[in-house]
Amino acid sequence: MKLTGRPRKQDQPVLPSAGPLDDEHIQDIQAGEDGPDAAEPSGIWQKLRRKKDAAEESGELDTVVFAGQRMTTKLAHIGLAATVLCGPVGLFVAAAAATRPVKVRAAAKSDILTAQDAARVGQFAQRVVRSWLGATRAKPGDLGALFDNSSLQLPDKPTRVDTATTADVTPTSVNGIFKVTVAATVEGTPRYYAVPVQVSDRDGSLIALALPAPAAAPSIERAADDPYRSTFTPSGATSTAVLAFLRALLTGQGDVTRYISPGAPIEEIVPAPYARVDLSTVAGLADEVPPADGKQASVLATVVGTDAAKRSITTQYALTLKARGGRWEVTAIDLAPAIRRPRTTGQNMPSTPKVPAGPTASTNPTTPTTTR
């Protein structure tokens, strides 16, 4: 079988696998015969050269050896010859090294986006959707910079896009390519569009792989199995403290710092969104207990806020409370309510890991979790 590969240099002989050394080869090495760097190979190198030539002429040479492999073969033979002189132990070590596979580290790849990357990809997809809907035959606008619009069918009048936001960014099975769902209000009607976006692994530039396509709205699911099973009495110490805090926070009536723990990373909301706040329920992960100093509680407060125009709406706050001086204080607005997770131990205890707090009440420190 005749194979072709990269052309060989005539002064750089290709050496097939040598196989075991016989007595004659060893004698050649011990006699100090010239090696592969000599102008005219002799001794063992002549014999190997003759073997190779004979194999080529008979058509039995079925391996293509490239430049890097030729150098490896040379070095392997030189090292093997040296280990023969060092005795059986050296021969064993050389044989083991010759059969050991070479490990090549692959480049790390990841489809995990940071919040900054996701925002960048989403904003680009929004721009694509706006350009696509706003393009006309007379004024293709940015669409011409994104696609070859010479064969595109475009309308005479642009479509008005009132708003456009990123609804979802999902990695595809191909590294660096994402499906972005853009939620847009188009001439007063809610619409969703899918845009495939590639992040170049060369310079990080963004590429729209296809025109936007109308899509269904992302599915919405209810949270499964609410872990806040214990409802507190409306007139109890816990509900009273929660309502006082939320009224001060959401209406601006009262000093928020009176109801929070010292150093708690909670700031007032300016301007206040509501004129009135009424408590619906306060539910906890555990049964209500008196506010003994040092005790903590995780609760979910449901309240109704009414604005200056008399519009009322229900909202919820997940809070972490801590008792001090015989009363409950809010120590954190949790990042998210508690959720139930599969039990990993024999206990059924809630955990409330702390996360560094942000500068505002909307980015505060805890996310309680429970096990089931």
C-alpha positions in Angstrom: 0.0 0.0 0.0 1.5 3.3 -1.1 0.9 6.3 1.2 1.9 9.9 0.6 2.7 12.6 3.1 5.0 15.6 3.6 8.1 15.4 1.3 11.2 14.0 3.0 14.6 15.6 2.8 17.2 13.3 1.3 19.8 14.1 4.0 17.3 13.1 6.7 16.7 9.4 6.5 13.3 7.9 7.6 13.9 5.2 10.1 11.3 2.5 10.6 10.8 0.9 14.0 14.0 -0.9 14.8 12.7 -3.9 16.7 14.9 -5.9 19.1 18.7 -5.4 18.7 20.7 -8.5 17.7 24.3 -9.2 18.7 25.6 -7.7 15.5 23.8 -4.4 16.1 25.2 -4.3 19.7 28.7 -4.9 18.4 28.4 -2.1 16.0 27.3 0.3 18.8 30.1 -0.8 21.1 32.6 -0.4 18.3 31.7 3.3 18.1 30.3 3.3 14.6 29.0 6.6 13.2 25.5 7.7 14.2 22.8 9.3 12.2 24.5 12.7 12.0 27.4 11.3 9.9 27.4 12.2 6.2 27.4 8.6 5.2 25.5 6.4 7.7 27.3 3.2 8.7 27.0 0.3 11.1 23.5 -0.1 12.5 22.3 3.0 10.6 23.3 1.4 7.3 21.4 -1.8 8.2 18.3 0.2 9.2 18.5 2.2 6.0 18.7 -0.9 4.0 15.7 -2.4 5.8 13.7 0.8 5.0 14.7 0.9 1.3 13.7 -2.8 0.9 10.4 -2.2 2.6 9.6 0.7 0.3 10.6 -1.2 -2.8 8.4 -4.2 -1.8 5.4 -1.9 -1.0 5.3 -3.2 2.6 5.9 0.2 4.2 2.5 1.3 5.3 3.3 4.1 7.7 3.9 7.7 6.8 6.5 9.3 9.1 6.5 13.0 9.2 9.3 15.3 10.2 8.5 15.4 14.0 8.1 11.6 14.0 11.5 11.1 12.3 13.3 13.1 15.0 11.4 11.1 17.7 12.5 7.9 16.0 16.1 9.0 15.9 16.2 10.0 19.5 14.5 6.8 20.5 17.1 4.7 18.8 20.0 6.7 20.3 18.5 6.4 23.7 17.8 2.7 23.3 21.4 2.2 22.3 22.7 4.0 25.3 20.5 2.0 27.7 21.9 -1.2 26.2 25.3 -0.2 27.4 23.8 0.5 30.9 22.5 -3.0 31.3 19.1 -4.7 31.6 17.7 -2.1 34.0 18.3 0.7 31.6 16.8 -1.4 28.8 13.6 -1.9 30.9 13.3 1.8 31.7 13.7 2.7 28.0 11.1 0.2 26.9 8.6 1.6 29.4 9.3 5.2 28.3 8.9 4.3 24.6 5.4 2.8 25.2 4.1 5.5 27.5 1.5 7.7 25.6 2.2 11.4 25.4 -0.4 13.5 27.2 -1.6 16.6 25.4 -3.6 19.2 27.5 -6.7 20.3 25.7 -7.8 23.9 25.7 -10.5 24.5 28.3 -13.9 25.4 26.9 -17.0 26.5 28.7 -20.5 27.6 27.9 -21.0 29.2 31.2 -21.6 32.9 30.8 -20.9 35.5 33.5 -23.6 38.1 34.2 -21.6 40.6 32.2 -21.2 38.3 29.2 -24.9 37.4 29.2 -25.9 41.1 29.3 -23.5 41.8 26.3 -24.9 38.9 24.3 -28.5 39.9 25.2 -28.0 43.5 24.2 -26.5 42.5 20.9 -29.6 40.3 20.2 -31.9 43.2 21.1 -30.0 45.4 18.6 -30.4 42.7 15.9 -34.2 42.5 16.5 -34.6 46.3 16.5 -32.6 46.6 13.3 -34.5 43.8 11.6 -37.9 45.2 12.5 -37.0 48.8 11.7 -35.4 48.1 8.3 -37.0 49.1 5.1 -36.1 48.7 1.4 -35.1 52.3 1.2 -33.3 52.4 4.6 -32.0 49.0 5.7 -30.0 50.8 8.4 -27.8 48.6 10.7 -29.3 45.4 9.1 -26.9 45.9 6.2 -24.0 45.8 8.5 -25.2 42.6 10.2 -26.4 40.6 7.1 -26.2 40.6 3.3 -29.5 42.3 2.6 -29.2 42.2 -1.1 -31.6 39.2 -1.3 -33.8 40.1 1.7 -37.4 41.0 1.4 -38.0 44.2 3.3 -41.1 46.3 3.8 -41.7 49.9 2.6 -42.6 51.0 6.2 -40.7 50.2 9.4 -42.2 48.3 12.2 -42.3 50.3 15.5 -40.5 48.6 18.4 -41.7 50.1 21.7 -39.5 48.0 24.0 -37.0 45.2 23.7 -35.5 43.2 26.5 -33.6 39.9 26.9 -35.9 37.1 28.1 -33.4 34.2 28.0 -29.8 33.3 27.0 -29.3 29.5 26.4 -26.1 27.8 25.4 -26.4 25.5 22.4 -24.5 22.2 21.9 -21.8 24.1 20.0 -19.3 25.9 22.2 -19.6 29.7 21.9 -23.1 29.7 20.2 -26.1 30.9 22.2 -29.9 31.1 21.5 -31.1 34.4 22.8 -34.8 35.1 23.2 -35.7 38.7 23.0 -39.0 40.0 24.4 -40.3 43.0 22.5 -43.4 45.1 22.5 -44.1 45.6 18.8 -46.7 48.3 18.0 -48.3 47.6 21.3 -48.3 43.8 21.0 -45.9 41.6 23.1 -43.7 39.4 20.8 -40.8 37.1 21.3 -37.9 36.5 18.9 -35.1 33.9 18.8 -31.6 35.1 17.7 -28.6 32.7 17.4 -25.5 34.6 18.5 -21.9 33.4 18.3 -19.1 34.7 20.5 -15.9 34.6 18.5 -13.2 32.6 20.2 -10.6 34.7 18.4 -11.4 38.2 19.6 -14.7 37.9 21.5 -16.7 39.7 18.8 -20.4 38.9 18.5 -22.0 37.5 15.3 -25.6 37.1 14.4 -25.8 33.7 12.7 -29.3 34.1 11.3 -32.1 36.6 11.1 -34.5 36.8 14.1 -37.3 34.3 14.1 -40.6 34.7 15.9 -40.8 32.4 18.9 -43.1 31.4 21.7 -42.9 33.0 25.1 -40.6 31.2 27.5 -42.5 28.9 29.8 -43.3 30.0 33.3 -43.6 27.5 36.2 -44.8 27.8 39.7 -42.4 27.2 42.6 -42.9 23.7 43.8 -43.5 22.8 47.4 -43.5 26.1 49.5 -41.2 25.5 52.5 -42.8 28.3 54.5 -45.3 26.1 56.3 -45.8 27.9 59.6 -48.1 31.0 59.5 -47.5 33.5 62.3 -50.3 35.3 64.1 -50.9 38.8 62.7 -50.6 40.4 66.2 -47.6 38.4 67.3 -44.1 39.9 67.8 -42.8 38.6 64.5 -45.6 40.0 62.3 -45.6 43.3 64.2 -41.8 43.8 63.6 -42.1 42.8 59.9 -45.0 45.2 59.2 -43.3 48.1 60.9 -40.2 47.5 58.9 -42.0 47.2 55.5 -44.1 50.3 56.1 -41.0 52.4 56.8 -39.2 50.9 53.8 -42.0 51.1 51.3 -44.0 54.3 52.3 -41.2 56.4 53.8 -43.2 56.8 57.0 -40.8 56.2 59.8 -37.1 55.5 60.2 -36.0 52.2 58.6 -33.0 52.0 60.9 -35.3 51.6 63.9 -36.3 48.2 62.7 -33.0 46.7 61.4 -30.0 45.2 63.2 -27.0 47.4 63.7 -24.8 47.3 60.5 -27.5 45.5 58.4 -27.0 46.4 54.7 -30.5 47.8 54.1 -31.2 51.2 52.7 -34.4 53.2 52.3 -36.2 53.3 48.9 -36.3 56.8 47.5 -38.8 57.8 46.3 -41.2 55.5 48.3 -43.3 53.3 45.9 -46.4 53.2 48.0 -48.6 55.4 50.1 -49.9 52.6 52.2 -48.8 49.0 53.1 -51.1 46.3 54.7 -49.9 43.0 55.9 -51.5 39.8 54.4 -49.4 37.0 56.0 -46.1 36.3 57.6 -44.9 32.6 57.2 -41.8 31.0 58.6 -39.6 28.0 58.0 -40.2 27.0 61.6 -42.8 27.6 64.3 -42.9 31.1 65.8 -40.8 31.5 68.9 -40.4 34.4 71.3 -37.6 36.9 70.4 -34.9 35.6 72.8 -31.7 37.4 72.2 -29.5 35.8 69.5 -32.4 33.8 68.0 -32.9 34.0 64.2 -35.9 33.4 62.0 -36.4 33.2 58.2 -39.8 34.5 57.1 -41.7 35.3 53.9 -43.9 38.4 54.3 -46.8 39.0 51.9 -48.1 42.6 51.9 -50.4 44.7 49.7 -49.0 48.1 48.6 -51.2 50.9 47.5 -49.8 53.8 45.6 -50.9 57.5 45.4 -53.3 56.7 42.6 -55.1 54.1 44.8 -53.8 51.1 42.8 -53.1 48.1 45.0 -50.8 45.2 44.3 -49.5 42.3 46.3 -45.8 41.9 46.8 -43.5 39.6 48.9 -40.3 40.0 50.9 -38.1 37.1 52.1 -36.5 38.4 55.4 -34.0 37.2 58.0 -34.7 38.3 61.5 -32.6 38.3 64.6 -33.7 39.0 68.2 -32.1 41.7 70.2 -33.3 43.4 73.4 -36.4 41.3 73.5 -37.7 42.2 70.0 -37.2 41.1 66.4 -35.0 43.1 64.0 -34.5 42.7 60.3 -30.9 41.7 59.6 -31.2 41.1 55.8 -33.5 41.1 52.8 -32.8 37.7 51.4 -31.7 37.4 47.8 -34.5 34.8 47.2 -37.0 32.9 49.3 -36.1 29.5 50.7 -36.6 26.4 48.5 -36.8 22.7 49.4 -33.9 20.5 48.2 -33.5 16.7 48.3 -32.4 15.6 51.7 -28.6 14.8 51.7 -28.4 14.0 55.5 -30.6 12.5 58.1 -31.6 15.9 59.3 -34.3 18.2 58.1 -32.8 21.6 59.0 -33.0 24.8 57.1 -29.7 26.4 56.1 -29.2 30.2 55.5 -25.9 30.8 53.8 -24.7 34.4 53.9 -23.6 36.2 50.7 -21.8 39.5 50.7 -24.4 42.3 50.6 -24.7 44.8 47.9 -25.3 48.5 48.3 -29.1 48.5 48.1 -32.0 46.5 49.6 -32.5 44.7 46.4 -29.1 43.0 46.5 -29.0 41.8 50.2 -27.3 39.0 51.6 -29.1 35.7 52.3 -30.8 33.0 50.4 -32.3 30.4 52.8 -32.5 26.9 51.6 -34.1 23.8 53.3 -33.9 20.1 52.8 -36.6 17.6 52.5 
